[in-house]
């Protein structure tokens, strides 16, 4: 009989901390002291220290002069990054439309992503880093399939900067289903030789993501202001 794998304590603390950061249960302006967190989660300081290191690597925790704090979004920066994301991703399809006689998508790459997202549609993943990674892979692969790897590399740089807030976001099952349906629709339109429609679908999809991320950022900022008021 196979034994159940025992989850390391630091792993449990990591997921608990990430959940509480996403839910706003931790005041954004309060320093993440190891001793206080260890007491709150009923563990020693070592698993807390390991969990905080992982969260800092994820970008969900940032170091200030006096210690670690929850990541604080900057609305203007996020809006500009999404504007850049739209420019990069739409350029991938537009270059195919502009040079249809000698430029085309790598349909093998597109088909692989289509198969992946059909599987995710049938077995939806939980919200969290794995879902964010799968979403990023779809968009960077789509851009690489258009034939310009430099565009895909630039998009990866954008994702690194918006990933912390996207990882904090906890999309509902309906939002995950919509994401999957959009990805499937875009891939199917490209495979059907209709990049113009795929471009319109892609723009609408990114605009929806942009609205959700900015809303989540505004919520986090409100929590930050509330935390400051409570401390004052």
C-alpha positions as CSV (number, residue, x, y, z in Angstrom):
1,X,0.0,0.0,0.0
2,X,1.4,3.4,-1.0
3,X,1.8,5.8,1.8
4,X,0.4,9.3,1.7
5,X,3.1,11.9,1.0
6,X,3.7,14.0,4.0
7,X,3.6,17.7,3.1
8,X,6.7,19.5,4.6
9,X,5.8,22.1,7.2
10,X,7.4,24.9,5.3
11,X,5.2,24.0,2.3
12,X,2.1,24.2,4.4
13,X,3.1,27.6,5.9
14,X,3.9,28.8,2.3
15,X,0.5,28.0,1.1
16,X,-1.2,29.4,4.2
17,X,0.7,32.6,3.9
18,X,0.0,32.9,0.2
19,X,-3.7,32.3,0.8
20,X,-3.8,35.0,3.6
21,X,-1.9,37.5,1.4
22,X,-4.4,36.9,-1.4
23,X,-7.4,37.3,0.9
24,X,-6.1,40.5,2.5
25,X,-6.0,38.8,5.9
26,X,-2.5,40.2,6.4
27,X,-2.3,44.0,6.7
28,X,-0.2,45.2,3.8
29,X,1.6,47.8,5.8
30,X,2.7,45.4,8.6
31,X,6.1,44.0,8.6
32,X,6.2,40.2,8.2
33,X,8.2,39.3,11.3
34,X,9.2,35.7,11.6
35,X,8.4,35.5,15.3
36,X,4.9,36.9,15.0
37,X,4.1,34.7,12.0
38,X,5.5,31.6,13.7
39,X,3.1,32.2,16.6
40,X,0.2,32.9,14.3
41,X,0.6,29.7,12.4
42,X,1.7,27.6,15.4
43,X,5.1,26.7,14.0
44,X,8.8,27.5,14.7
45,X,10.6,30.3,12.9
46,X,12.4,28.0,10.5
47,X,9.4,27.0,8.3
48,X,8.3,30.6,8.3
49,X,11.7,31.8,7.2
50,X,11.7,29.2,4.3
51,X,8.1,30.2,3.3
52,X,9.0,33.9,3.3
53,X,12.0,33.2,1.1
54,X,9.8,31.4,-1.5
55,X,7.2,34.2,-1.4
56,X,10.0,36.8,-1.9
57,X,11.2,34.7,-4.9
58,X,7.6,34.7,-6.2
59,X,7.5,38.5,-5.9
60,X,4.6,38.3,-3.4
61,X,6.8,39.7,-0.6
62,X,9.3,42.6,-1.0
63,X,12.2,43.7,1.2
64,X,12.2,47.2,2.6
65,X,14.9,48.7,4.8
66,X,13.5,47.3,8.0
67,X,12.3,43.9,6.8
68,X,9.9,42.0,4.6
69,X,6.4,43.4,3.6
70,X,3.6,42.2,1.4
71,X,3.9,43.2,-2.3
72,X,2.3,46.6,-2.9
73,X,1.0,47.2,-6.5
74,X,1.6,50.4,-8.4
75,X,-1.5,51.1,-10.5
76,X,0.1,53.4,-13.1
77,X,2.9,50.9,-13.6
78,X,0.5,48.0,-14.0
79,X,-1.6,49.9,-16.5
80,X,1.5,50.8,-18.6
81,X,2.7,47.2,-18.5
82,X,-0.7,45.9,-19.8
83,X,-0.5,48.5,-22.6
84,X,2.9,47.2,-23.5
85,X,1.5,43.6,-23.4
86,X,-1.2,44.5,-25.9
87,X,1.3,46.1,-28.2
88,X,3.6,43.0,-28.1
89,X,0.9,40.4,-28.5
90,X,-1.1,42.1,-31.2
91,X,2.1,42.7,-33.1
92,X,2.7,39.0,-33.3
93,X,-0.6,38.4,-35.2
94,X,-0.4,41.7,-37.1
95,X,3.0,40.8,-38.6
96,X,1.3,37.7,-40.0
97,X,-1.5,39.7,-41.4
98,X,0.8,42.3,-43.0
99,X,3.1,39.7,-44.6
100,X,0.7,36.8,-45.3
101,X,2.5,35.8,-48.5
102,X,5.7,34.9,-46.6
103,X,4.9,34.8,-42.9
104,X,2.7,32.4,-41.1
105,X,2.2,30.9,-37.6
106,X,3.9,27.7,-36.6
107,X,0.7,25.7,-36.4
108,X,2.4,22.9,-34.5
109,X,3.0,25.2,-31.6
110,X,-0.5,26.5,-31.8
111,X,-2.0,23.0,-31.9
112,X,0.0,21.9,-28.9
113,X,-1.4,24.8,-26.9
114,X,-4.9,24.1,-28.1
115,X,-4.7,20.5,-26.9
116,X,-3.3,21.7,-23.5
117,X,-6.2,24.1,-23.0
118,X,-8.8,21.7,-24.1
119,X,-7.5,19.4,-21.3
120,X,-7.5,22.3,-18.8
121,X,-11.1,23.1,-19.8
122,X,-12.1,19.5,-19.0
123,X,-10.1,19.4,-15.8
124,X,-9.9,23.0,-14.5
125,X,-6.8,23.8,-12.4
126,X,-7.0,25.5,-9.1
127,X,-6.2,29.2,-9.0
128,X,-2.6,29.9,-8.1
129,X,0.9,30.0,-9.6
130,X,0.4,26.9,-11.8
131,X,-2.6,28.5,-13.6
132,X,-0.7,31.8,-14.0
133,X,2.3,29.9,-15.5
134,X,0.0,28.0,-17.9
135,X,-1.6,31.2,-19.0
136,X,1.7,32.9,-19.6
137,X,3.0,29.9,-21.6
138,X,0.0,30.1,-23.9
139,X,0.6,33.8,-24.7
140,X,4.4,33.6,-25.1
141,X,4.0,30.4,-27.2
142,X,1.5,32.2,-29.4
143,X,3.8,35.1,-29.9
144,X,6.8,32.8,-30.6
145,X,4.7,30.9,-33.1
146,X,4.3,34.2,-35.1
147,X,8.0,33.9,-35.9
148,X,9.7,36.7,-33.8
149,X,11.3,35.2,-30.6
150,X,12.4,38.7,-29.5
151,X,8.8,39.7,-29.1
152,X,8.2,36.6,-27.0
153,X,11.2,37.4,-24.8
154,X,10.0,40.9,-24.3
155,X,6.5,39.6,-23.3
156,X,8.2,37.3,-20.7
157,X,9.8,40.4,-19.2
158,X,6.4,42.0,-18.9
159,X,5.0,38.9,-17.2
160,X,7.8,38.9,-14.6
161,X,6.7,42.3,-13.5
162,X,2.9,41.7,-13.3
163,X,3.2,38.1,-12.0
164,X,3.1,38.9,-8.3
165,X,-0.3,40.5,-8.5
166,X,-1.7,37.9,-10.9
167,X,-0.5,35.2,-8.5
168,X,-2.3,36.9,-5.6
169,X,-5.5,37.0,-7.6
170,X,-7.9,34.1,-7.0
171,X,-10.1,33.8,-10.1
172,X,-13.5,32.1,-9.7
173,X,-14.3,28.9,-11.6
174,X,-16.3,31.0,-14.1
175,X,-13.3,33.2,-14.8
176,X,-11.1,30.1,-15.3
177,X,-13.6,28.6,-17.6
178,X,-13.7,31.9,-19.6
179,X,-9.9,32.0,-19.8
180,X,-9.8,28.5,-21.1
181,X,-12.6,29.2,-23.7
182,X,-10.8,32.3,-24.9
183,X,-7.5,30.5,-25.4
184,X,-9.2,27.6,-27.2
185,X,-11.1,30.1,-29.5
186,X,-7.9,32.0,-30.4
187,X,-6.0,28.9,-31.2
188,X,-8.9,27.5,-33.3
189,X,-9.2,30.7,-35.2
190,X,-5.5,30.7,-36.0
191,X,-5.6,27.0,-37.1
192,X,-8.6,27.9,-39.3
193,X,-6.5,30.5,-41.1
194,X,-8.4,33.4,-39.6
195,X,-5.8,35.6,-37.9
196,X,-7.9,38.7,-38.2
197,X,-10.7,37.3,-36.0
198,X,-8.0,35.8,-33.7
199,X,-6.6,39.3,-33.2
200,X,-9.9,40.7,-32.2
201,X,-10.5,37.9,-29.8
202,X,-7.0,38.3,-28.3
203,X,-7.5,42.0,-27.7
204,X,-10.8,41.5,-25.9
205,X,-9.2,38.7,-23.8
206,X,-6.3,40.9,-22.7
207,X,-8.6,43.8,-21.9
208,X,-10.6,41.6,-19.6
209,X,-7.5,40.4,-17.9
210,X,-6.3,44.0,-17.5
211,X,-9.6,45.0,-15.9
212,X,-9.4,42.1,-13.4
213,X,-5.8,42.8,-12.4
214,X,-6.3,46.5,-12.0
215,X,-9.4,45.9,-9.8
216,X,-7.4,43.5,-7.7
217,X,-4.6,46.1,-7.4
218,X,-7.1,48.8,-6.3
219,X,-8.4,46.4,-3.6
220,X,-4.9,45.8,-2.4
221,X,-4.3,49.5,-2.2
222,X,-7.4,50.1,-0.3
223,X,-6.3,47.5,2.2
224,X,-2.9,49.3,2.4
225,X,-4.6,52.6,3.2
226,X,-6.9,50.9,5.8
227,X,-3.8,49.3,7.4
228,X,-2.1,52.7,7.6
229,X,-5.2,54.3,9.2
230,X,-5.4,51.5,11.8
231,X,-1.7,52.0,12.7
232,X,-2.2,55.8,12.9
